Amino acid sequence: MSETTAPETVDALLPEVAALIIEALNLEMGPEEIDADAPLFGEGLGLDSIDVLEIALVISKRYGFQLRSDDADNKRIFASLRALTAHVASQRTK
């Protein structure tokens, strides 16, 4: 991810990515209820590795790029909704 994405672009995309996560995982909450800066795993949203696979699949289908399980940056990419959205904004082809 060599190019950076404008914070405004990330902020505009946050609700869409949050909605994708909610839909993929059948969560009973609204996109605005996910704290953009809270951890997605553990004490934050409480997701696990199976959830990551589900999220990666819907992101790939929606935005036209692959999130690979062997990517060394996955911990950073999936750190929070904001981090994931920034990655999507910089990589998307759709």
N, C-alpha and C positions, 0 to 999 in steps of 0.2 A: 504494500500500500504506500506508494511513493508520493502520491499527491494528497494534499489535505483537502477536506471538504469544509465549506463555510458553515459556521455554527447555525446560521439561519436555515440552511438546507437541512441540516440534521434535525433541528427543532420542528420544521414543517413535516418531516417524515416520521417523527416519533409516534404520533397516534396511529398511523398506518401499520407500522411494525408491531406496536403493542396489540393492535386488533388481530394481526396475523398470529401472534403468540397465543392470544386468548382463544381464537378459533381452533388452532392446531391442537391445543391442550385441553379444550373444552372447560376452560376456567369460568367460574361464575363471578365475573367482575367486569367492569368497563375499562377501556383503554386508559382513561384518566386516573384510574386507581393504581396503576403501576408507577411507582416512583422511578423516574428515568435514571437516577443515579444510584439507586439501591442495588445490591448484588442480586443477580438472577438466581444464584445457588446459595444453599445454606440458609442463613438468617434472613435474606431478602425475600424473594419470591418463592424460594424453597424448591427449585427445580432439581432434577437429577439427570444422569447421563442419557436415559431414554428420552427425556424431554428435549434434550439437545438435538438428538437425532430427528425428532419430529419437527422442531423449529428449523433445522438445517434443510429438511425436505421442503417445507413450505416456502422458505426464503429462496431456495434454488428455483422452484417452479415460478414464483412470482417475479423474481428479479433477474433471472437468467444467468446466474453464476453459481458455482459449486462451493459449498463450505465443506472442507475435507476434515475427516476425523483425525488425520495425522498432521494437521497444520500446527506448527509450533506456537503460533499466535492465538490459538483457540482460547486460552485462559484470558487473554486480553480482550479478544473479540466478544466473548460471552460474559465479560465482567459485569455489565449492566445493560439495561435497555439502551442507554445513550451510546455506549461503546459499540453495541451490535448495530444500531442504527447508523452510526458514523461509518462503520465498515460497509454496510449495505449501500449507503450513499456514494461511497468511493468506488465500489465494485460493480454496481448494477449495470446491466445492459438493456433492461426493459424499463 
